């Protein structure tokens, strides 16, 4: 679990505590709060094989002699961890603890309810009287698996629900998807990229702007966990065990953008057997690793060609290693955004694809097209600039000022002109990162036309 969390936030410090006593928990919580100072502390309770939480707001730990379980009140836990904090409870009847984190409870006990509302975040795996799912096709800690390994869980769930279209794929293949989540041109990286874009877009379209900014833009680890929580809500709702959270989120299990994720997953899974075996032959017979008796996944076995009774040689097989074919998700979403711009009305309702445009800026392949469409959107007026800034476009276009690609200059100058005309508060961040130098160079460049020079 520690390694899985480090994928989302490497700079954080994690400390696993297995079979802890009450004193162990108290000591570690106090140490973490002291080390974190004003930063958020994450507490993840994996309560499998122990009694359920009680109606008095208690979870279970060991006594000093490890002879029995003793209760630990979450009130005490909150006092030790301090604020701000985030809690994950992966156990049966997890939501029975929710009242002990709510505003009205803390206000009754002398807490500052408004401040507490902003500083306490909690995720609960189950309802107040619900047992965790016990499906042998999924991990026992399915909630934790969704939060820490979302791509693998999403694909495993997709396999179970679509056995006909994915019959060549086995669950064990999911452990060998090529690439890492940081390499966008690999299957693993593209799936993670699409997943981030879709979950961000779902959240942006259903949450109030302030809540979206708080949960998906202020803290990297909190944002990752809430993206993955949307997946957990989809999967566990299908198993009649919907999770819940503080703050409360509307249900997104049936959001139509999940269909786009399913298509991207199916596109990847359809290529997975070929990518792993790598034995597509252009001539001669087809011999794959399984038929040759070799170990699975990426093992290529070379055998001598058999001879006919006349000792004639069979033509040598030529191996063509299949290349991964990227899905069309981002291209289709940019086209949908373009169609929206062509038919934009005056009701000032933003397109649902706006967060996806932000993700596309990370790709050199689609960057120019995405910037041109973004510029066209910002040209609709100050309300469009506000929407783009609320979705988090600022750090992306700020970073692009470090690019020396000449094709980006004109469109970036236009975008920044719109931003600066609508929101003067961006000036400070621009100057702090020496972004103004980009525009000075554009003014001085001899090939800059008069209109662009004025904008710069």
N, C-alpha and C positions, 0 to 999 in steps of 0.2 A: 504493500500500500504506500509506503514511503516513496518508493521509486516512481509509482504512478502519480503521486502528487507533485513530485519534482519535475515532471514533464510540463506541468502548468505554471509553476513558479519555482524556478531553480534557486533563486536568491533567498528564499525563505528557509528557515531552520525547522526541521521536523524531528520529533522525538516520539518513537513508538513506545507504548506502555502496555505490555502483555500481562494478563491476569493480575491487575494492580490491586493493591490494598488501598484503604481509605487514605492512609498517610502518604502513600506514593502519589496519589492523584493530587492531594493538597500541595505537596512539596513541588511537584512539577508545574502545577498551575501558577503558583506564586513566582516560580523562577521564570516562566515564560512571560508573565505580565511585566516583571521587572526588566527583562531583556527587550521586550517589545516597546516599552515606554508608551507612546501615544498611538502606536500602530495597532491594527486589528489582529486578534489572536483567533486561530481556528481550533475548535475542539470537535473531534470526530469520534463518536461512540459507536463501536461495532458490537452490539449486544446480542450475539448469537450463542445459544446454548446456556443462557442465564434466564432467570425469571423476567417477566415483563415489567415495565415501569408501573408504579403504583398510582392510585388516584390522588395520593398526597404529594405527587411530584418528585418521586424518588427513582433513581436507577440503582443498579446493584454492583458492588465490588466485593473483594475478599476481605476477611478479617486478617489479623496479623499472622495467625497460625495456618492460614489457608484451609480451615476446616469447615467454613460455612460462608454464605453470602450475607452481607450487611448492607442496609440502604444508604444511599448518598443523595441528599436533597439537592435538587438543581438550584435552589436558592443559595445554598452554600457554594455550589459550583460557580454561580455567577459572581458571588462576592470575591472568590479567589481569582477568577480570570479578569475581573474588571471590565472596562469598556474602552474602546469598541471591541466586539467579539462576534464570532460566527460559530454556530453550532450545527452539527450534523448528527442525527440520531437514526441509526440503521438498526432497528429492532422492531419486534411486534408491538402493536399498540403505542407507537411512538407519539402520536398526536395527543395522547392523554397528558403529555407534558406541556402542550402548547399554552394553556391558561397561565402557567407560571412564568411565561415570557411576555405576556400581553400587557398593553398599556394600563388597562383598568386595574389589574392585579398589582402592578408595581406602584400605581398611584395610591392605591389603598394602603400599601405598605411603606408609604413615605417617599417613593421614587419620583423622579422628574419624568412624567410620562412622555412629554414631547421629545425630550432629549433621548430617552430610552428607545423610542420608536425609530430614531435615526441610527442608533449605535448597536442595536441587537438585530442580528439576522439569524434565522434558524431554518433548517430543512428537516422534515420528518418523513420517514419512509412509509408509514402506514397510518391508518385512521385510529381513533381511540380504542376501538374494539376489534381490530383487524390483525390477523396473523400474516406474517411474511409469506409470499408465494413459495411453494415447495415443488417446483417443476424441475424434473431431472435434466431437462434440456438447457437450463439456465443455471448460472452460479447461485450458490446459496445466498450470498450477499449481493443480490441482483441490484439493489439500490446503490451500493458503493461501486459496483461495476459500472453502472450507468454514469456515475459522477466522475470516475477516474479513468475508465477505458471506454469512452462513448462510441467510438467507431466500431470496435469489435462487438460491443453489445448490440448496436444498431444493425450490424450485418448479421449477427446470429439470430436476432429476432426476425429479420427479413427472410432468412433462409427457412425458418420454421413456418412462416406465413405464406411462402411462395415456393413450395416444394417442386412444382412442375417446371417453372422457368429456371430454377437453380439446381436441378438434380445432379449435374456433374460436379458441383462444389460440395465439399465436406466441411464440417465445422473445424476440423484440424487445420484446414488450409488458411483459415482466418488468422492463425498465428504466424503466417509466413507471407503476408501481403508485402510486396516489394516497396522499399523506400521508407522514409521517416515522415512524421507529420510536418516537418519543416521544408521538405523538398516537394514543391508544388507540382513538378512535372512527373512525379511518381504516383502510382495508385494510392498509396497511403496518404501522401501529401495532398493530392487533389481531393480525396474524400474529406479530409480534415478541413480543407479550404472551403469546400461547398457546404459542409456542416456548419462551420462558423458563420458563413454568409446567411444561411437559411434561418438558423436560430436567432441571430441578431435581427433579421428582418421580421420574424414572427414577433419577437419581443417589442420591437419598435412600433409595430402596427397595433398591438393590443394594450400596451402599457401607457400610462400618463408620462409625459416627457421628463418630468422631474424624477420619477421612479426609474425610468429607463436609464437616465444618466447616472443615477446613484448605483444601480445594480450592474450595469453593463459597461460603464465607462470610467468609473473612479478607481477601481481596484482590479488588477489583472486576475488574481485568483478568484475573487468573488464573481467576476464576469464569467470565467471559465466554468465555475460550478453551476451558475444559473443557466448558462447555455446547456450544460449537460443535464440539469434538472428538467428542462423542457423535454428532453428525450426520455428521462425517467418517468415523467408524467404520462407520456404517450405509451410507453411499453407497459408500465405497471397498471395503468387504467385498463389496458386490454386484458390484464390478468385479474381484474376486479379488485385491485389494491391500489387506488390512487394515492399518491403522496400529497403532502401539503407543505406550506412554507410560511414564514414571517419575514417580510410582509406577504400578505395573501396575493396570489396571482390568479388571473382568470384562466380557465382551462384552455389549453392549446392543443389537446390531443388530436382534434379533428381539423386543425388548420389546413387549408388547401395547399400551402407550400410544402407540407410533408410529402405530397405526391411528387414534387420535384426532387426531393431527397431520395425517394424510392427509385425513381428513374435513374439517378446518378449511381445509386448503389447497385442496381441491376446491370447497368452498363459496365461497371467495374467487375462485378462477380462473373459476368459472362466471359470475360477475358482471363480470369484468374487461373483456371486449369492450364491453359496454354502458357501463361507467363511463368508459372511455377515449374512445369515440366520442360518447356523449351525444346520440344521434339516434333516440329512440323516439317515433314519431308516433301520435297518437290518431285522427286523421282524415286522409283523402287517401292518397296513395301514400307508400311508405317509400323514402326516399333517404338512404343513409348516405354517409359521407365518402369511402369507397373508390369507390363507384359514381359519385360526382360528380367524381372526379379530384382530390380535395384531398389534402393531406399527411395522414399518419396521426396518430392519438393526439390527441384533444382538439380537433381542428379542426372547427368547425361551419360548413357552407357554406349560405348562403341563396340560392335561385335563384328567378327569376320563374316563376309558374305558366303552363304552356302553355295556349293557347286552342284550343278545338275549332273545326271549320269554321264553326259558327254564332257564334263569338266568345263562347261561354258561359264564365264564369269557374269554375275549379275551386275548391272551398272551401279556404280558407287552412289550412295544416297547423298544428297546435298541438303544440309540443314539450314533452314531459314528461321532464325530466332524471332518470334513475334514481338512487335513493338507495341507498347501500351498506347491505346487510342483514347485521348481525352474526351470527356463527355462534353455535351454542347450546352451545359447549364448556363454558363456566363454569357455566351453568345446570344442565347435565347432571351435571357433577362435584359441584356442591353437592347435587343430589338424591341422587347415589350416597353422598355423605358422610352425608346425613340418614338414608338407609336403613341404613347401617352403624351409626349411633348407635341406631336403633330396635332393632337386633338385636345390640348389643354384648354380648359374653360376658366372662367373667372371665379370659381368657387373656392379657390386657394386650398384645395385638398391635395396634399403631397402624394406622389406615386409610391406604391408599396415597395418598388424596386430600389429606392434611394440608398438603403444600407448596403445593397449588393453592389451598387456603383462604387461605394467606398472600398469594398473588398477587391474589386476589379482593378483599382489603382495600384494594387500590389503587383500586378502582372504586366510585364513589358509587352506581352502579346496584344492585350486589349487596351493599354493605357491611353493611347492617343484618342481612340474612339470614345472611351469613357470620359476623358477630359472635355472633349468637344460637346458631348451630351450634357455634362455637368454645367458647362458654360452657358449652354442654351437654356438650361433650367434656371440658373441664377439670373438670367436676363429677364425672367418673368416678374421680378420685383423684389423688394426687401423681405417680403414674407418667405420667398423661396430661399433667400440667403439664411434667414433664421432657421428654416427647416434643415438646411444642409449643415449648419453649425450644430444644431441639436443632435443630429445623428452621429457627429464626431468627425466631420470632414477636415477640421482645421489642422491637426497634427500631420495628416497625410499630405495636404497641399503645401504645408510648411516644409516637410522633408523633401518634397519634389524640387524645391528651390536649390537644392544641392546638385541637381542633375545638370549636366552640360549638353544634353541632347537638344539640338537647335529646333527640332520639330515641336518641342513643348513650349518654347518661349512665348510665342504670341498668345496661345490659349491660357497659359499660366498667368500672364500679365493681365489678361481680361478677367480671369476668375478673381485674382487678388484685387483688381479695381472694384469689382462688385462687393467683395467682402469688406474692404476698407471704407467704401461709401456707406455701407449699412451698419457696420459695427466698428466704431473707432477704438474699442477696447483691445482689438487685435494688434494695434500698433506696438504696444509694449513687448509682446512675445516675438513679434517680427524683428524688432531691433535687437532684442536680447540674443537672438540666434543669428544675428548678422544677415538676416534675410533681405534687408534693404539693399545690400550690395548687388544682389541679382538684378534689381531694377535699375540701379545706376549703370551697370554694364550694358543693359539693354538700351538705355538712353544714349550711351556713348557709341554703341555699335553703328558703323556706317551704313549697314544694310537695313536698319530699322526704319520703317516708313513713318511719316509724320503722325498718323493716328496712333500707332503703337507707342511712339515717343511721348505723346500726350498722356496716354494711359499709364505708362511707366512713371 
